[in-house]
Amino acid sequence: MIFLLHQQRAVNLALTKKFCIISGGPGTGKTTLIISIISQLLDRHGTDLRIALAAPTGKAALRMQESIKTQLHELTLEPALAARFPAQATTLHRLLGLGRRPGRTTSQKSDPLVHDVVVVDEASMVDLAMMWRLSHALKKDARLILLGDRDQLASVESGAVLADCIDSLPNNVARLEKSYRFNRSIARLAEKIKTGAADEAWKSVTGSDNSAVAVAPADWLNACIAEYRHFLSLAEETADPIHYDAVFKRFKRFRVLCALRKGPSGAEEINLRIEQALKTMKIRTDAEGWYPGKPVLITRNDYDLDLFNGDIGICLPDSASDGVLRLWFEGSDGSFKKILPSQVPLHEPGWALTIHKSQGSEFEEVVVVLPEIDNRVLCRELLYTAVTRARARLSLVAQEDIFKFSVEKKTLRHSGLADRLAG
């Protein structure tokens, strides 16, 4: 692999420091760098090196695993070396052995993790309590590598852990700036939001001659419903689990992201309006209102079912049970598990997500919905996170004053964890 100077510095930093952070936005090459780092560590330490890949949520772990698998396929690595890479990524909950009592972990100083290297993706989502558990669970000579984007939303819980560590430990940080994957118009808009340039950011949305970034038309919700109806058609025609991968991939193509949960422009209301519209289109529902293609977002951890807050399931027929509807969830190994709809833990429809819930995900096309009046949730990090979920096309439902207010408002939070990680 041939790297630019700043990329090579990131690799060298990870190879020489027990703790390092590789910070960069979407598409800046973090996955490629981590493959190079792991390759060189395996070369140096042999097959006995124990490596863990982890992320804060199941969907982030799955995306991490998919990205590494794709990169390994595209890069010209020796087959023997590629075969030594970790096969799966896991959630931090599973890595740390967090069970039915969320306050406890089986991995403590007296019984540390066995891994020599722990790589955590989407580290901006990790809250103070979880990072504290992880730092205490590492064995003394373990290497910890955090990957993330400091400009994204911090965890909804306590502490802006990643940003605090980046500010406090500059010698442990490598920064990646150039995006190689995202549409240029989206990347430029994200950069202007990140720097707080509200007027320029708005001009990027309204004055762009590139259809990749635009203010959504007045009938934007009807367009979203039409998009989702196409998805439902695919789901209705797919009866064999062997083809469910295509259904999940199709659903990941498009999403509505809302700044708020409540209110007329919140995720709950948008989900309700989408569901009501879809049900008027002669969708086949069962007695409980389930139908092929219905997406659900898990909102509470269920350790018995191995389902976690933020996981997405899709209702599809089970060919092994005469087409009875089941909820299917994609595992980190690429397999699918099914549960009865009656078993599903606390959940909500998955047509529209809050921006917070979208962290760790990417979509080809995104519609971002901001409220019509000011709200304390609005901030630069929220808008940046929403914009960077879109890879190819972004539509914005927002008034100019609310958009600019969001860009100008920066959230300040601190965690105080840096000293522990540096030591």
C-alpha positions in Angstrom: 0.0 0.0 0.0 1.2 3.5 -0.9 0.2 6.3 1.5 0.5 10.0 1.6 2.7 11.5 4.3 -0.1 12.2 6.8 -1.4 8.6 6.3 2.0 7.1 6.9 2.2 9.1 10.1 -1.0 7.6 11.3 0.3 4.1 10.6 3.6 4.8 12.4 1.8 6.3 15.3 -0.4 3.2 15.8 2.7 1.0 15.6 4.7 2.9 18.1 2.0 4.1 20.7 0.0 1.9 23.0 -2.8 4.3 22.7 -3.6 6.3 19.5 -6.5 8.0 17.8 -7.0 8.2 14.1 -9.4 11.0 13.5 -11.1 11.7 10.3 -14.5 12.2 8.6 -16.3 9.6 6.5 -14.4 8.4 3.5 -11.0 9.6 4.7 -9.4 6.2 4.6 -9.5 5.0 8.2 -10.4 1.4 7.2 -7.5 1.2 4.7 -5.1 2.5 7.4 -6.3 0.0 10.0 -5.8 -2.9 7.6 -2.2 -1.7 7.0 -1.7 -1.3 10.8 -3.1 -4.8 11.5 -1.0 -6.3 8.7 2.2 -4.9 10.1 1.4 -5.9 13.6 0.7 -9.5 12.5 4.0 -9.5 10.6 5.8 -8.3 13.7 4.1 -10.5 16.3 2.9 -13.5 14.4 -0.3 -15.5 14.5 -0.5 -15.5 18.3 -1.4 -11.8 18.3 -5.0 -11.5 19.6 -7.0 -8.6 17.9 -10.5 -7.4 18.7 -12.5 -5.2 16.4 -15.4 -3.4 18.2 -17.9 -0.5 17.9 -20.5 1.0 20.2 -23.5 -0.4 18.4 -24.4 -3.5 16.4 -24.9 -1.7 13.2 -21.6 0.2 13.6 -19.8 -3.1 14.3 -21.5 -4.6 11.2 -20.4 -1.7 9.0 -16.9 -1.9 10.4 -16.7 -5.6 9.5 -18.2 -5.0 6.0 -15.8 -2.2 5.3 -12.8 -4.3 6.3 -14.0 -7.3 4.4 -14.5 -5.1 1.2 -11.1 -3.5 1.6 -9.4 -6.9 2.1 -11.0 -8.1 -1.1 -9.9 -5.0 -3.1 -6.3 -4.8 -1.7 -3.6 -7.1 -3.0 -2.7 -8.7 0.3 -1.2 -12.2 0.6 -4.0 -14.7 1.1 -2.3 -16.1 4.1 -2.0 -12.6 5.7 -5.7 -11.8 4.9 -6.8 -15.0 6.5 -5.2 -14.0 9.8 -7.4 -10.9 10.1 -10.2 -10.9 12.7 -13.3 -12.4 11.1 -15.8 -10.4 13.0 -16.4 -7.1 14.7 -18.4 -7.0 17.9 -20.1 -4.5 20.1 -18.3 -3.1 23.1 -21.1 -4.5 25.3 -20.3 -8.0 24.0 -16.5 -7.5 24.2 -16.7 -6.4 27.8 -19.1 -9.1 28.8 -21.8 -6.7 29.8 -24.8 -8.8 30.7 -28.3 -8.5 32.1 -27.1 -6.1 34.8 -25.8 -3.2 32.7 -23.7 -1.8 35.6 -21.4 -4.8 35.6 -18.7 -6.3 33.4 -16.7 -9.5 33.5 -13.6 -7.8 32.3 -11.9 -6.0 35.2 -8.3 -5.5 36.2 -8.3 -8.9 38.0 -9.6 -10.5 34.8 -8.5 -8.4 31.9 -9.4 -8.9 28.2 -7.0 -11.4 26.5 -6.6 -9.2 23.4 -3.2 -7.6 22.5 -4.8 -5.1 20.2 -8.3 -3.5 20.5 -9.6 -1.4 17.6 -12.7 0.7 18.3 -14.6 2.3 15.4 -17.1 5.2 15.7 -15.4 6.2 18.9 -17.2 9.5 19.1 -20.3 7.5 20.1 -18.6 6.0 23.2 -19.7 7.5 26.4 -17.5 8.1 29.5 -18.8 5.1 31.4 -18.1 2.7 28.5 -14.7 4.1 27.8 -13.8 3.9 31.4 -14.8 0.2 31.5 -12.8 -0.5 28.4 -9.7 1.3 29.6 -9.8 -0.7 32.9 -10.4 -4.0 31.1 -7.3 -3.8 28.9 -4.3 -5.8 30.0 -1.2 -3.8 30.9 0.6 -4.2 27.5 -2.5 -4.0 25.3 -2.7 -1.6 22.4 -5.8 0.5 22.0 -6.6 2.2 18.7 -9.6 4.6 18.4 -11.1 5.5 15.1 -13.6 8.3 14.8 -14.7 11.7 13.8 -14.4 14.3 16.5 -16.8 16.7 14.7 -19.7 14.2 15.0 -22.2 14.2 17.8 -20.8 12.9 21.1 -22.5 10.2 23.0 -26.0 11.1 24.3 -24.7 10.0 27.7 -21.9 11.7 29.7 -18.7 13.2 28.1 -17.3 14.1 24.7 -14.7 11.4 25.2 -13.1 11.4 21.7 -12.8 15.1 21.4 -11.4 15.5 24.9 -8.7 12.9 24.3 -7.8 14.5 20.9 -7.4 17.9 22.6 -5.5 16.5 25.6 -3.2 14.1 23.9 -2.1 15.7 20.6 1.0 13.5 20.3 -1.3 10.4 20.2 -3.5 11.7 17.4 -3.3 11.4 13.6 -5.7 13.5 11.6 -7.1 12.5 8.2 -8.7 15.4 6.2 -9.4 14.4 2.6 -12.5 12.3 1.8 -12.1 9.8 -1.0 -15.6 8.3 -1.0 -18.3 11.0 -0.5 -19.8 13.2 -3.2 -17.8 16.4 -3.4 -20.7 18.7 -2.9 -21.7 16.9 0.3 -18.0 16.9 1.5 -17.8 20.7 0.9 -21.0 21.3 2.8 -19.8 19.2 5.7 -16.6 21.2 5.8 -18.4 24.5 5.9 -20.7 23.2 8.7 -17.7 21.9 10.6 -16.0 25.3 10.5 -19.1 27.2 11.5 -19.4 29.1 8.2 -23.2 29.4 8.3 -23.7 31.7 5.3 -21.4 29.7 3.1 -23.0 26.5 4.2 -26.5 27.8 3.3 -25.2 28.9 -0.1 -23.9 25.4 -0.7 -27.4 24.1 -0.3 -29.4 26.7 -2.1 -26.9 27.9 -4.8 -25.5 24.5 -5.8 -26.0 23.5 -9.5 -25.2 20.0 -8.4 -28.4 17.9 -7.7 -26.4 16.0 -5.0 -27.2 18.8 -2.4 -30.5 20.7 -2.4 -33.4 22.0 -0.4 -36.1 19.4 -0.5 -39.3 20.3 -2.5 -42.6 21.0 -0.8 -43.8 17.5 -1.5 -40.7 15.9 0.0 -42.7 13.4 2.1 -44.6 12.1 -0.9 -41.2 11.4 -2.6 -40.0 9.6 0.5 -43.1 7.5 0.6 -42.7 6.6 -3.1 -39.1 5.5 -2.4 -40.1 3.3 0.5 -43.0 1.8 -1.6 -40.4 0.6 -4.1 -38.5 -1.1 -1.2 -41.8 -2.7 0.0 -42.3 -4.1 -3.5 -39.0 -5.9 -3.3 -39.7 -7.2 0.2 -43.1 -8.5 -0.8 -41.5 -10.4 -3.7 -38.7 -12.0 -1.6 -39.8 -15.1 0.2 -36.5 -17.0 0.6 -34.0 -16.0 3.3 -31.2 -16.7 0.9 -32.2 -13.4 -0.8 -32.7 -11.3 2.3 -29.3 -9.8 1.9 -30.6 -7.9 -1.1 -33.6 -6.6 0.9 -31.4 -5.3 3.7 -29.0 -3.7 1.2 -32.0 -2.0 -0.6 -33.3 -0.6 2.7 -29.9 0.8 3.6 -29.9 2.9 0.4 -32.3 5.7 1.6 -33.3 7.1 5.0 -35.2 10.1 6.5 -33.3 11.6 9.4 -35.0 14.0 11.9 -33.3 16.3 14.3 -36.1 15.7 16.9 -38.0 12.7 18.1 -41.2 14.6 19.1 -43.3 17.3 17.3 -44.6 17.7 13.8 -41.2 17.3 12.2 -40.0 14.7 14.6 -39.2 11.0 13.8 -42.3 9.7 15.6 -44.7 11.9 13.5 -42.9 11.3 10.2 -42.9 7.5 10.9 -46.6 7.7 11.6 -47.4 9.6 8.4 -45.2 7.2 6.3 -46.9 4.2 7.8 -50.4 5.6 7.3 -49.6 6.4 3.7 -48.1 3.0 3.0 -51.1 1.2 4.5 -53.4 2.9 2.0 -51.5 1.2 -0.8 -53.0 -2.2 -0.3 -50.2 -3.6 1.7 -50.9 -7.1 3.0 -50.9 -6.9 6.8 -51.5 -9.7 9.4 -53.9 -9.4 12.3 -51.3 -7.5 14.4 -50.5 -5.0 11.7 -47.2 -6.6 10.6 -46.4 -6.7 6.9 -43.4 -7.7 4.6 -40.8 -5.0 4.6 -41.9 -3.3 7.8 -38.6 -2.0 9.5 -38.3 -1.7 13.3 -35.7 0.1 15.4 -34.8 -1.6 18.7 -34.9 1.0 21.5 -33.9 -1.1 24.5 -31.2 -3.7 25.0 -32.4 -7.3 25.3 -29.5 -9.5 26.3 -31.6 -12.7 26.1 -32.3 -12.1 22.4 -28.9 -10.5 21.8 -30.5 -7.3 20.5 -29.4 -3.8 21.3 -30.6 -0.3 21.2 -30.2 0.9 17.6 -30.4 -2.5 15.9 -32.7 -2.5 12.8 -34.9 -5.5 11.9 -37.1 -6.1 8.9 -40.3 -8.1 8.9 -40.2 -10.8 6.2 -41.8 -14.1 5.5 -40.1 -17.3 6.8 -40.1 -19.9 4.0 -39.3 -22.6 6.6 -42.6 -21.8 8.4 -45.1 -21.6 5.5 -44.4 -17.9 5.0 -45.3 -16.8 8.5 -43.9 -13.3 9.1 -40.8 -13.1 11.3 -38.5 -10.2 12.2 -35.1 -10.7 10.7 -31.9 -9.1 12.0 -28.5 -9.0 10.3 -25.7 -10.4 12.4 -22.1 -9.1 12.5 -21.0 -12.3 10.6 -23.4 -11.6 7.7 -26.0 -14.2 8.8 -29.6 -13.5 9.6 -31.5 -14.4 12.8 -35.2 -14.4 13.2 -37.6 -13.8 16.0 -41.4 -13.8 16.3 -42.9 -10.3 16.1 -44.4 -10.9 19.5 -41.0 -11.4 21.0 -39.5 -8.1 19.8 -38.3 -5.8 22.6 -39.3 -2.2 22.9 -39.2 -0.8 19.4 -40.5 1.9 17.0 -40.8 2.1 13.2 -37.6 2.5 11.3 -38.6 4.5 8.3 -37.4 7.8 9.9 -34.6 7.9 12.5 -33.4 10.6 14.7 -30.0 11.9 13.7 -28.6 10.5 17.0 -29.9 7.0 16.1 -28.3 7.3 12.6 -24.8 7.4 14.0 -22.7 4.5 12.8 -24.7 4.3 9.5 -24.3 5.5 6.0 -26.9 5.7 3.2 -26.7 6.6 -0.5 -29.4 9.2 -0.1 -30.6 11.1 2.9 -33.4 13.5 3.7 -32.6 15.7 6.7 -35.5 17.2 8.5 -35.0 20.2 10.9 -37.8 21.7 13.0 -39.5 24.9 12.0 -38.6 26.6 15.3 -35.4 26.7 17.4 -34.8 23.8 19.7 -32.0 23.2 22.2 -31.0 19.9 20.5 -29.9 21.8 17.4 -26.2 22.3 17.0 -23.3 22.2 14.6 -22.4 18.6 15.5 -26.0 17.4 14.9 -26.1 18.9 11.5 -22.7 17.7 10.5 -23.5 14.2 11.6 -26.7 14.2 9.5 -25.0 15.5 6.4 -22.2 13.0 6.6 -24.6 10.1 6.7 -25.3 10.7 2.9 -22.8 9.4 0.4 -24.4 10.5 -2.9 -27.4 12.7 -2.4 -28.7 15.0 0.4 -32.0 16.8 0.6 -32.6 19.3 3.4 -36.0 20.2 4.9 -35.1 23.4 6.7 -35.7 27.1 7.0 -32.7 29.3 6.5 -32.6 30.8 10.0 -32.9 27.4 11.7 -30.2 26.0 9.5 -27.8 28.8 10.2 -28.5 28.8 13.9 -27.6 25.1 14.0 -24.3 25.7 12.1 -23.3 28.5 14.5 -24.1 26.7 17.7 -21.2 24.5 18.9 -21.6 22.1 21.8 -18.9 22.1 24.5 -18.5 19.0 26.6 -15.6 17.4 28.5 -14.9 13.9 29.9 -11.6 14.1 31.8 -10.6 10.6 30.6 -7.4 11.4 28.7 -5.0 10.9 31.6 -6.1 7.4 32.3 -5.8 6.4 28.6 -2.3 8.0 28.3 -1.0 6.2 31.3 
